[in-house]
């Protein structure tokens, strides 16, 4: 069974239980449920990941938050009104049911010999905790014999809205988030309509790299699409040297720009050249002051990604990072 929250059916807020008919795996029965004292659990909007999807699933299995309504937002004023918040908000305080792990200074681990920093999904799935916090699953300097593109994080990630889909509405994204258990059905469609067409976009952007910066180490993705594996394959095929260090692209929702450091391999978290250590964990005015570049938004604690309000600001960050 899974629970969906509706604002439109019967012109009121209702909760509905969807239960599979044992005679058919695709038959669903629909029945209204009580809305009395329904808790509200918040997580971020935008692209969803295995961490918060699993975290929301787990917390809604507890007695206190059973079948809670999921609210997806980054607005602090909205988050303050919620009963629990996962993977957003910059606060870890279990006494107030706040479970974020992105803030500077976060060092929470499971203990008892386990030293991996936890993500919002916490103790239930330690492998996911490691993936979301940028920690490799094995200790070796050797490249893997193969790349695993079918693990849980990958499958959930493919449920995000296709970059080629003209409907990028929050409502459609919300419905896909509710259907995480059906992620296998999206695989064929994802590759046919999204993955393969993206290759030509990445190739064109790679060919234009010298127009962006004479170093040839910065690439502008003029339309966001799946790019990482394509970049590694195309660099080898096109004998690109030096390799790309940073990829810039616009966040379609916030309209700000991202500066992402390219990893040393498709499935490794170490970057070819991470954003400078002195920038990491900083946000907004504090980041702008440190970089000397206006419009700073954030730099992740691991240095693999940062943001600026404008294209010029993001490009300036990438150029400055190359020299630091």
Residue frames relative to the residue before (quaternion, step in Angstrom):
aa qw qx qy qz dx dy dz
X 1.0000 0.0000 0.0000 0.0000 0.00 0.00 0.00
X 0.0221 0.7695 -0.6367 -0.0452 3.53 -1.16 0.59
X 0.3768 -0.7490 0.5159 0.1757 3.53 -1.19 0.63
X 0.0943 -0.7806 0.6158 0.0498 3.58 -0.97 0.88
X 0.3020 -0.7437 0.5698 0.1760 3.57 -1.04 0.77
X 0.1001 -0.8186 0.5650 0.0253 3.58 -0.73 1.02
X 0.2118 -0.7689 0.5912 0.1201 3.56 -1.04 0.86
X 0.7144 0.4815 -0.2424 0.4462 3.54 1.24 -0.28
X 0.6374 0.5470 -0.3589 0.4070 3.60 0.90 -0.80
X 0.8534 0.0350 -0.0899 0.5123 3.54 -0.91 1.09
X 0.5354 -0.6955 0.3677 0.3073 3.58 1.23 0.65
X 0.7074 0.3628 -0.2936 0.5308 3.59 0.99 0.72
X 0.5758 -0.5602 0.4413 0.3999 3.57 -1.23 0.14
X 0.0741 0.7991 -0.5898 0.0903 3.55 -0.64 1.11
X 0.2648 -0.6984 0.6318 0.2073 3.52 -1.30 0.42
X 0.1002 -0.8009 0.5894 0.0336 3.55 -0.94 0.88
X 0.2899 -0.7416 0.5797 0.1729 3.54 -1.05 0.80
X 0.1666 -0.7745 0.6047 0.0821 3.55 -0.85 1.01
X 0.0100 0.8120 -0.5816 0.0486 3.60 -0.51 1.16
X 0.4255 -0.7212 0.4897 0.2432 3.55 -0.79 1.02
X 0.4164 -0.6678 0.5589 0.2612 3.57 -1.03 0.84
X 0.4771 -0.7064 0.4309 0.2961 3.64 -0.67 0.99
X 0.6599 0.5162 -0.3218 0.4410 3.61 1.16 -0.41
X 0.7910 0.1574 -0.0891 0.5845 3.58 1.24 -0.30
X 0.4067 -0.7444 0.4765 0.2310 3.57 -0.70 1.05
X 0.7334 0.4061 -0.2427 0.4881 3.62 1.21 -0.29
X 0.5422 0.6073 -0.4094 0.4118 3.59 1.26 0.09
X 0.0675 -0.8019 0.5935 0.0085 3.58 -0.88 0.98
X 0.2261 -0.7473 0.6063 0.1509 3.56 -0.99 0.83
X 0.2352 -0.7940 0.5550 0.0787 3.54 -1.05 0.85
X 0.1417 0.7885 -0.5883 0.1101 3.57 -0.77 1.03
X 0.4708 -0.6891 0.4652 0.2952 3.61 -0.91 0.86
X 0.2079 -0.7653 0.5976 0.1179 3.55 -1.16 0.66
X 0.6289 -0.5339 0.4071 0.3920 3.53 -1.24 0.30
X 0.2746 -0.7622 0.5638 0.1603 3.59 -1.06 0.77
X 0.3621 0.7575 -0.4805 0.2535 3.59 1.23 0.23
X 0.8726 -0.0342 -0.0030 0.4872 3.54 -0.96 1.01
X 0.2195 0.7842 -0.5465 0.1955 3.57 0.94 0.86
X 0.3608 -0.7283 0.5440 0.2083 3.58 -0.79 1.03
X 0.2485 -0.7508 0.5925 0.1529 3.54 -1.27 0.47
X 0.1150 -0.7873 0.6057 0.0128 3.55 -0.77 1.15
X 0.1993 -0.8182 0.5335 0.0794 3.56 -0.76 1.04
X 0.0619 0.7370 -0.6730 -0.0060 3.51 -1.30 0.54
X 0.6739 -0.5233 0.3225 0.4099 3.58 -1.22 0.24
X 0.4259 -0.6449 0.5601 0.2985 3.53 -1.30 0.39
X 0.5644 0.5678 -0.4473 0.3986 3.58 -1.24 -0.11
X 0.7990 -0.2552 0.1966 0.5077 3.57 -1.22 -0.41
X 0.2303 -0.7685 0.5780 0.1493 3.57 -0.97 0.80
X 0.2370 -0.7809 0.5729 0.0765 3.52 -1.20 0.69
X 0.7045 -0.4618 0.3259 0.4291 3.53 -1.29 0.22
X 0.6103 0.5973 -0.3507 0.3844 3.59 0.98 -0.85
X 0.7917 0.3235 -0.2044 0.4763 3.59 0.44 -1.14
X 0.5717 0.5687 -0.3929 0.4421 3.60 1.14 -0.50
X 0.6837 0.4557 -0.2764 0.4985 3.57 0.92 -0.89
X 0.6311 0.5447 -0.3350 0.4391 3.59 1.00 -0.81
X 0.6599 0.4929 -0.3031 0.4792 3.58 0.96 -0.89
X 0.6265 0.5388 -0.3337 0.4537 3.58 1.00 -0.80
X 0.6992 0.4837 -0.2791 0.4465 3.58 0.86 -0.98
X 0.6844 0.4892 -0.3142 0.4399 3.59 0.82 -0.93
X 0.6561 0.5103 -0.3106 0.4611 3.60 1.14 -0.59
X 0.5944 0.5363 -0.3732 0.4687 3.57 1.30 0.05
X 0.5698 0.6015 -0.3858 0.4058 3.59 1.23 -0.31
X 0.6428 -0.5433 0.3739 0.3898 3.56 -1.19 0.51
X 0.6862 0.5056 -0.2937 0.4327 3.59 0.90 -0.89
X 0.8050 0.2405 -0.1098 0.5312 3.58 0.95 -0.85
X 0.2218 0.8101 -0.5189 0.1593 3.56 1.15 0.51
X 0.8553 -0.0076 -0.0453 0.5161 3.57 -0.80 1.11
X 0.2089 0.8008 -0.5339 0.1732 3.60 1.06 0.70
X 0.5107 -0.6116 0.5140 0.3177 3.54 -1.30 0.50
X 0.2926 -0.7590 0.5605 0.1554 3.59 -0.86 1.01
X 0.1133 -0.7754 0.6205 0.0299 3.56 -0.85 1.07
X 0.1442 -0.8046 0.5729 0.0595 3.61 -0.70 1.07
X 0.3154 0.7327 -0.5325 0.2832 3.57 -0.41 1.28
X 0.2691 -0.7268 0.6009 0.1959 3.54 -1.31 0.39
X 0.4591 0.6959 -0.4378 0.3365 3.58 1.28 0.00
X 0.4333 -0.7242 0.4664 0.2651 3.64 -0.54 1.10
X 0.6342 0.5386 -0.3372 0.4404 3.59 1.03 -0.73
X 0.6451 0.4920 -0.3126 0.4941 3.58 1.10 -0.69
X 0.6664 0.5251 -0.3062 0.4319 3.58 0.88 -0.96
X 0.6158 0.5734 -0.3430 0.4177 3.60 1.06 -0.73
X 0.6918 0.4966 -0.2779 0.4445 3.59 1.11 -0.64
X 0.6155 0.6064 -0.3300 0.3802 3.59 1.24 -0.30
X 0.5667 -0.6261 0.4304 0.3189 3.54 -1.21 0.55
X 0.7793 -0.0049 0.0078 0.6266 3.58 1.18 -0.58
X 0.1087 -0.7854 0.6076 0.0469 3.57 -1.16 0.64
X 0.0943 -0.8078 0.5819 0.0050 3.57 -0.85 1.05
X 0.8868 0.1114 -0.0721 0.4427 3.54 -1.16 0.80
X 0.7414 0.2528 -0.2019 0.5880 3.59 1.18 0.45
X 0.6635 0.5385 -0.3587 0.3757 3.58 -1.20 0.38
X 0.3646 -0.7836 0.4488 0.2269 3.58 1.22 -0.29
X 0.6462 0.4921 -0.3234 0.4855 3.60 1.17 0.49
X 0.0610 -0.7422 0.6641 0.0664 3.54 -1.09 0.81
X 0.2784 0.7279 -0.5730 0.2536 3.56 -0.42 1.28
X 0.2393 -0.8203 0.5012 0.1365 3.60 0.04 1.26
X 0.5860 0.5760 -0.3834 0.4217 3.61 1.14 -0.45
X 0.7396 0.3250 -0.2000 0.5543 3.59 1.24 -0.44
X 0.4539 -0.7103 0.4245 0.3306 3.59 1.32 0.26
X 0.4246 0.6393 -0.5084 0.3906 3.54 0.90 1.07
X 0.0060 0.8412 -0.5338 0.0865 3.55 -0.53 1.21
X 0.2693 0.7347 -0.5778 0.2321 3.57 0.39 1.22
X 0.1876 -0.8038 0.5583 0.0841 3.57 -1.15 0.58
X 0.5325 0.6693 -0.3850 0.3469 3.60 1.27 0.10
X 0.5701 0.6506 -0.3752 0.3330 3.59 1.17 -0.43
X 0.6073 -0.5585 0.4308 0.3656 3.53 -1.23 0.61
X 0.7831 0.3168 -0.2445 0.4760 3.57 -0.94 0.90
X 0.4845 0.6646 -0.4440 0.3556 3.61 1.25 -0.08
X 0.0593 0.8191 -0.5632 0.0913 3.59 -0.70 1.10
X 0.3310 0.7873 -0.4772 0.2072 3.60 1.22 0.26
X 0.0163 -0.7888 0.6142 -0.0188 3.58 -0.89 1.00
X 0.6495 -0.5301 0.3764 0.3943 3.57 -1.27 0.28
X 0.3342 -0.7429 0.5113 0.2738 3.59 1.03 -0.77
X 0.7155 0.4433 -0.3205 0.4345 3.56 -1.31 -0.25
X 0.7550 -0.3750 0.1970 0.5006 3.57 1.03 0.80
X 0.6386 0.4832 -0.3316 0.4988 3.58 1.26 -0.14
X 0.1065 -0.8485 0.5183 0.0053 3.58 -0.54 1.20
X 0.4265 0.6923 -0.4735 0.3385 3.58 1.23 0.26
X 0.4445 -0.6815 0.5071 0.2841 3.58 -0.83 0.97
X 0.4258 -0.7376 0.4778 0.2153 3.53 -0.91 0.98
X 0.2871 -0.6941 0.6252 0.2123 3.51 -1.27 0.53
X 0.7662 -0.3958 0.2345 0.4486 3.57 -1.27 -0.02
X 0.6181 0.5410 -0.3584 0.4437 3.59 1.07 -0.53
X 0.3413 -0.8237 0.4148 0.1819 3.56 1.32 -0.21
X 0.8748 -0.1741 0.1259 0.4342 3.47 -1.12 -0.84
X 0.5901 0.6472 -0.3683 0.3118 3.58 1.11 -0.62
X 0.8179 0.0829 -0.0001 0.5694 3.56 0.90 -0.85
X 0.2004 -0.8483 0.4790 0.1034 3.56 0.28 1.30
X 0.5950 0.5698 -0.3740 0.4260 3.59 1.06 -0.56
X 0.6439 0.5007 -0.3159 0.4847 3.56 1.06 -0.78
X 0.5908 0.5627 -0.3660 0.4477 3.60 1.02 -0.74
X 0.6830 0.4904 -0.2922 0.4556 3.58 0.87 -0.94
X 0.6475 0.5283 -0.3248 0.4429 3.59 0.92 -0.88
X 0.7166 0.4658 -0.2749 0.4404 3.61 0.77 -0.99
X 0.7141 0.4357 -0.2642 0.4801 3.60 1.07 -0.58
X 0.5517 -0.6580 0.3857 0.3375 3.58 1.21 0.22
X 0.4867 0.6370 -0.4445 0.3997 3.57 0.98 0.86
X 0.4472 -0.7073 0.4786 0.2659 3.57 -0.79 0.99
X 0.4960 -0.6780 0.4692 0.2723 3.54 -1.15 0.67
X 0.7804 0.1740 -0.1231 0.5879 3.59 1.25 -0.14
X 0.3891 -0.7141 0.5378 0.2226 3.59 -1.16 0.61
X 0.4298 0.6622 -0.5176 0.3300 3.55 -0.26 1.29
X 0.3849 -0.7050 0.5472 0.2355 3.53 -1.18 0.58
X 0.5712 0.6003 -0.3753 0.4153 3.56 1.30 -0.12
X 0.5045 -0.6380 0.4755 0.3352 3.59 -1.02 0.71
X 0.5539 -0.6159 0.4332 0.3553 3.62 -1.09 0.59
X 0.5567 -0.6084 0.4473 0.3461 3.57 -1.21 0.48
X 0.7842 0.0134 -0.0190 0.6201 3.58 1.23 -0.39
X 0.3900 -0.6935 0.5536 0.2459 3.57 -1.31 0.37
X 0.2934 -0.7679 0.5479 0.1551 3.57 -0.78 1.06
X 0.0321 -0.8149 0.5784 -0.0214 3.58 -0.47 1.23
X 0.6491 0.5242 -0.3162 0.4515 3.60 1.24 0.28
X 0.4160 0.7056 -0.4870 0.3032 3.60 1.20 0.25
X 0.7367 -0.4571 0.2659 0.4215 3.57 -1.27 0.34
X 0.6477 0.5219 -0.3300 0.4464 3.60 0.91 -0.86
X 0.6546 0.5175 -0.3112 0.4549 3.56 0.96 -0.88
X 0.6753 0.5038 -0.3000 0.4473 3.58 0.90 -0.91
X 0.6612 0.4824 -0.3114 0.4828 3.59 0.95 -0.81
X 0.6348 0.5522 -0.3319 0.4265 3.58 0.97 -0.83
X 0.6538 0.5294 -0.3135 0.4404 3.57 1.06 -0.72
X 0.5843 0.5745 -0.3790 0.4300 3.60 1.23 -0.15
X 0.4760 0.6430 -0.4605 0.3846 3.61 1.21 -0.13
X 0.6515 -0.5328 0.3571 0.4052 3.57 -1.15 0.55
X 0.4925 -0.6473 0.4952 0.3054 3.56 -0.98 0.87
X 0.5279 -0.6341 0.4544 0.3359 3.57 -0.98 0.79
X 0.6846 0.4938 -0.2796 0.4574 3.61 1.16 -0.62
X 0.5427 0.6255 -0.4015 0.3911 3.61 1.25 -0.16
X 0.4005 -0.7398 0.4812 0.2466 3.65 -0.63 1.03
X 0.6732 0.4493 -0.2979 0.5062 3.61 1.18 -0.44
X 0.0341 0.8109 -0.5782 0.0830 3.57 -0.23 1.33
X 0.2759 0.8110 -0.4792 0.1911 3.57 1.20 0.52
X 0.5950 -0.5786 0.4298 0.3557 3.54 -1.21 0.60
X 0.6250 0.5530 -0.3459 0.4288 3.60 1.06 -0.70
X 0.6602 0.4881 -0.3129 0.4775 3.57 0.96 -0.82
X 0.6313 0.5313 -0.3223 0.4640 3.57 1.03 -0.80
X 0.6384 0.5372 -0.3179 0.4503 3.57 1.02 -0.86
X 0.6656 0.5021 -0.3087 0.4578 3.57 0.93 -0.86
X 0.6408 0.5064 -0.3338 0.4706 3.60 1.04 -0.70
X 0.6129 0.5498 -0.3431 0.4521 3.58 1.08 -0.74
X 0.6660 0.5070 -0.2992 0.4582 3.59 1.03 -0.78
X 0.7300 0.4264 -0.2281 0.4829 3.57 1.18 -0.50
X 0.1571 0.8323 -0.5170 0.1235 3.58 1.14 0.58
X 0.6517 0.5273 -0.3564 0.4125 3.69 0.86 -0.72
X 0.6784 0.4844 -0.3043 0.4610 3.63 1.17 -0.29
X 0.2913 0.8279 -0.4598 0.1356 3.60 1.24 0.28
X 0.5681 0.6066 -0.4079 0.3781 3.63 1.05 -0.48
X 0.6433 0.5631 -0.3291 0.4010 3.57 1.02 -0.78
X 0.6527 0.5423 -0.3137 0.4260 3.59 1.20 -0.44
X 0.5036 0.7199 -0.4036 0.2553 3.58 1.20 -0.47
X 0.6973 0.4704 -0.2928 0.4546 3.62 0.73 -1.02
X 0.6644 0.5063 -0.3028 0.4589 3.56 0.92 -0.92
X 0.6201 0.5584 -0.3381 0.4351 3.57 1.01 -0.81
X 0.7084 0.4597 -0.2745 0.4598 3.58 0.82 -0.95
X 0.6864 0.4985 -0.2948 0.4398 3.59 0.94 -0.81
X 0.8023 0.3261 -0.1500 0.4769 3.58 0.87 -0.92
X 0.7835 0.3320 -0.1611 0.4999 3.58 1.15 -0.50
X 0.7295 0.4744 -0.2651 0.4154 3.57 0.63 -1.15
X 0.7332 0.4384 -0.2557 0.4526 3.59 0.70 -1.02
X 0.6638 0.4844 -0.3371 0.4595 3.66 0.86 -0.73
X 0.5912 0.5963 -0.3680 0.3994 3.60 1.12 -0.56
X 0.5610 0.6345 -0.3887 0.3628 3.60 1.10 -0.62
X 0.6757 0.4929 -0.3066 0.4544 3.59 0.90 -0.87
X 0.6159 0.5385 -0.3463 0.4590 3.59 1.09 -0.67
X 0.6659 0.4935 -0.3045 0.4694 3.58 0.89 -0.92
X 0.6350 0.5348 -0.3360 0.4448 3.59 0.96 -0.78
X 0.6597 0.5045 -0.3092 0.4634 3.60 0.91 -0.88
X 0.6698 0.4921 -0.2982 0.4693 3.59 0.96 -0.86
X 0.6339 0.5260 -0.3257 0.4641 3.57 1.05 -0.72
X 0.6520 0.5198 -0.3072 0.4586 3.57 1.00 -0.81
X 0.7089 0.4519 -0.2477 0.4816 3.59 1.16 -0.61
X 0.3562 0.7901 -0.4585 0.1966 3.61 1.24 0.04
X 0.6669 0.5109 -0.3170 0.4402 3.61 0.98 -0.75
X 0.5923 0.5483 -0.3673 0.4623 3.59 1.23 -0.30
X 0.6364 0.5310 -0.3162 0.4616 3.56 1.25 -0.43
X 0.7754 -0.1309 0.1353 0.6027 3.54 0.90 -1.00
X 0.5446 -0.6559 0.4091 0.3255 3.62 -0.87 0.90
X 0.5665 0.6070 -0.3903 0.3979 3.59 1.15 -0.45
X 0.3161 -0.7614 0.5004 0.2644 3.57 1.11 -0.67
X 0.5912 0.6086 -0.3417 0.4042 3.58 1.28 0.19
X 0.6719 0.4201 -0.2920 0.5356 3.58 1.30 0.17
X 0.0837 -0.7954 0.5996 0.0292 3.57 -0.86 0.96
X 0.2481 -0.7458 0.6012 0.1442 3.56 -1.00 0.87
X 0.2241 -0.7476 0.6122 0.1270 3.56 -0.74 1.08
X 0.2351 -0.8359 0.4793 0.1276 3.59 -0.09 1.27
X 0.7570 0.1018 -0.1214 0.6339 3.56 1.31 -0.10
X 0.4186 -0.7383 0.4558 0.2682 3.57 -0.56 1.09
X 0.1702 0.7465 -0.6234 0.1584 3.52 -1.02 0.95
X 0.6475 -0.4707 0.3759 0.4668 3.62 -1.19 0.13
X 0.0066 -0.8689 0.4919 -0.0549 3.60 -0.48 1.16
X 0.5689 0.6681 -0.3901 0.2791 3.60 1.01 -0.66
X 0.7246 0.4108 -0.2628 0.4870 3.60 0.64 -1.04
X 0.6055 0.5472 -0.3564 0.4549 3.58 1.05 -0.70
X 0.6469 0.5309 -0.3280 0.4382 3.59 0.92 -0.88
X 0.6723 0.4935 -0.3092 0.4569 3.60 0.83 -0.92
X 0.6737 0.4939 -0.3022 0.4591 3.58 0.92 -0.87
X 0.6944 0.4803 -0.2793 0.4573 3.57 0.92 -0.92
X 0.5934 0.5560 -0.3715 0.4480 3.59 1.04 -0.65
X 0.6759 0.4807 -0.2927 0.4758 3.57 0.97 -0.85
X 0.6773 0.4992 -0.2971 0.4515 3.57 0.90 -0.92
X 0.7527 0.3839 -0.1953 0.4979 3.58 0.97 -0.91
X 0.3608 -0.7629 0.4625 0.2719 3.58 1.36 0.03
X 0.1371 0.8201 -0.5337 0.1544 3.56 0.87 1.07
X 0.1815 0.7629 -0.5999 0.1588 3.57 -0.80 1.08
X 0.4629 -0.2550 -0.8319 0.1691 1.55 -1.42 2.09
X 0.6031 -0.5795 0.4144 0.3587 3.53 -1.25 0.41
X 0.5998 -0.5555 0.4380 0.3739 3.56 -1.29 0.38
X 0.2320 -0.7847 0.5630 0.1158 3.58 -0.87 0.96
X 0.8101 0.0915 -0.0247 0.5786 3.60 1.02 -0.80
X 0.1556 -0.7513 0.6356 0.0857 3.53 -1.15 0.80
X 0.1730 -0.7854 0.5901 0.0705 3.56 -0.81 1.06
X 0.1280 0.7750 -0.6129 0.0857 3.56 -1.04 0.79
X 0.4749 -0.6755 0.4899 0.2797 3.56 -1.20 0.52
X 0.3976 -0.6695 0.5748 0.2515 3.53 -1.09 0.81
X 0.3994 -0.7659 0.4515 0.2238 3.57 -0.41 1.22
X 0.6832 0.4923 -0.2986 0.4492 3.58 1.10 -0.59
X 0.7752 0.3310 -0.1822 0.5063 3.57 0.75 -1.02
X 0.3317 -0.7629 0.4718 0.2921 3.57 1.31 -0.47
X 0.4871 0.6028 -0.4677 0.4249 3.59 1.21 0.31
X 0.4601 -0.6900 0.4945 0.2603 3.58 -1.31 0.19
X 0.2735 -0.7554 0.5789 0.1397 3.55 -1.15 0.73
X 0.1698 -0.7278 0.6554 0.1095 3.52 -1.24 0.68
X 0.0032 -0.8292 0.5578 -0.0345 3.59 -0.35 1.20
X 0.3680 -0.7191 0.5523 0.2058 3.53 -0.88 1.04
X 0.4131 -0.7109 0.5145 0.2435 3.57 -0.90 0.94
X 0.4609 -0.6965 0.4824 0.2642 3.58 -0.92 0.90
X 0.5890 -0.5792 0.4202 0.3755 3.57 -1.22 0.32
X 0.7659 0.0183 -0.0260 0.6422 3.56 1.30 -0.31
X 0.6863 -0.5241 0.3005 0.4050 3.61 -1.12 0.53
X 0.7945 0.2765 -0.1454 0.5207 3.59 1.00 -0.73
X 0.5694 0.5707 -0.3965 0.4391 3.59 1.17 0.47
X 0.4198 -0.7315 0.4875 0.2256 3.57 -1.08 0.75
X 0.5439 0.5867 -0.4234 0.4251 3.58 1.18 -0.28
X 0.3273 -0.7586 0.5354 0.1755 3.57 -0.94 0.89
X 0.5922 -0.5435 0.4514 0.3874 3.54 -1.22 0.48
X 0.7610 -0.1146 0.0782 0.6337 3.55 1.09 -0.77
X 0.2325 -0.8022 0.5375 0.1161 3.58 -0.06 1.29
X 0.5980 -0.5377 0.4393 0.4005 3.57 -1.20 0.43
X 0.6679 -0.5677 0.2969 0.3787 3.60 -0.98 0.86
X 0.5890 -0.6192 0.4035 0.3270 3.55 -1.03 0.89
X 0.6720 0.5203 -0.3082 0.4274 3.59 0.99 -0.78
X 0.6388 0.5098 -0.3280 0.4738 3.59 1.27 -0.21
X 0.5867 0.6585 -0.3568 0.3079 3.57 1.09 -0.71
X 0.8030 0.2556 -0.2256 0.4887 3.53 -1.00 0.94
X 0.5956 0.5710 -0.3655 0.4308 3.59 1.27 -0.06
X 0.1281 -0.7927 0.5939 0.0506 3.55 -1.22 0.60
X 0.8800 0.1500 -0.0718 0.4449 3.51 -1.40 0.40
X 0.8582 -0.0554 0.0353 0.5091 3.61 -0.90 -0.91
X 0.6167 0.5488 -0.3466 0.4455 3.57 1.06 -0.72
X 0.6603 0.4898 -0.3017 0.4828 3.57 1.00 -0.80
X 0.6477 0.5246 -0.3206 0.4501 3.60 0.92 -0.88
X 0.6466 0.5173 -0.3160 0.4631 3.57 1.00 -0.80
X 0.6815 0.4941 -0.2956 0.4517 3.59 0.91 -0.89
X 0.7326 0.4218 -0.2357 0.4795 3.59 0.95 -0.88
X 0.3485 -0.7244 0.5103 0.3055 3.56 1.11 -0.68
X 0.6043 0.5308 -0.3374 0.4892 3.56 1.32 0.34
X 0.3993 -0.7349 0.4877 0.2503 3.65 -0.56 1.07
X 0.7858 0.3914 -0.2555 0.4050 3.54 -1.30 0.43
X 0.3082 0.7749 -0.5053 0.2219 3.58 1.18 0.34
X 0.2237 -0.7759 0.5781 0.1175 3.58 -1.03 0.80
X 0.7404 -0.3025 0.2308 0.5540 3.60 0.74 -1.03
X 0.0809 -0.7146 0.6788 0.1486 3.51 -1.44 0.11
X 0.4753 -0.6920 0.4721 0.2690 3.56 -0.79 1.07
X 0.6360 -0.5685 0.3769 0.3609 3.54 -1.17 0.67
X 0.7004 0.4523 -0.2768 0.4778 3.61 1.07 -0.62
X 0.4643 -0.7074 0.4222 0.3251 3.57 1.28 -0.22
X 0.4948 0.6808 -0.4353 0.3195 3.61 1.18 0.18
X 0.8082 0.0767 -0.0422 0.5824 3.61 1.19 -0.35
X 0.0014 -0.7735 0.6338 -0.0017 3.52 -1.23 0.62
X 0.2346 -0.7917 0.5498 0.1258 3.55 -1.26 0.08
X 0.0769 -0.7598 0.6435 0.0520 3.51 -1.32 0.49
X 0.6000 -0.6069 0.3895 0.3463 3.55 -1.11 0.62
X 0.7978 0.2370 -0.1081 0.5437 3.60 1.13 -0.60
X 0.6363 -0.5118 0.4174 0.3986 3.53 -1.33 0.34
X 0.6648 0.5105 -0.3096 0.4490 3.58 0.86 -0.96
X 0.6556 0.5110 -0.3114 0.4606 3.57 1.01 -0.79
X 0.6550 0.5041 -0.3105 0.4695 3.59 0.98 -0.84
X 0.6522 0.5037 -0.3157 0.4705 3.58 0.98 -0.83
X 0.6324 0.5237 -0.3278 0.4673 3.58 1.02 -0.78
X 0.6282 0.5267 -0.3356 0.4640 3.61 1.02 -0.75
X 0.6624 0.5076 -0.3056 0.4585 3.58 0.93 -0.92
X 0.6682 0.4963 -0.3036 0.4637 3.60 0.91 -0.90
X 0.6592 0.4996 -0.3117 0.4676 3.57 0.97 -0.83
X 0.6467 0.5357 -0.3199 0.4387 3.58 1.00 -0.84
X 0.6001 0.5728 -0.3579 0.4286 3.59 1.07 -0.67
X 0.7254 0.4447 -0.2315 0.4717 3.56 1.09 -0.74
X 0.6687 0.5060 -0.2975 0.4565 3.62 1.24 -0.28
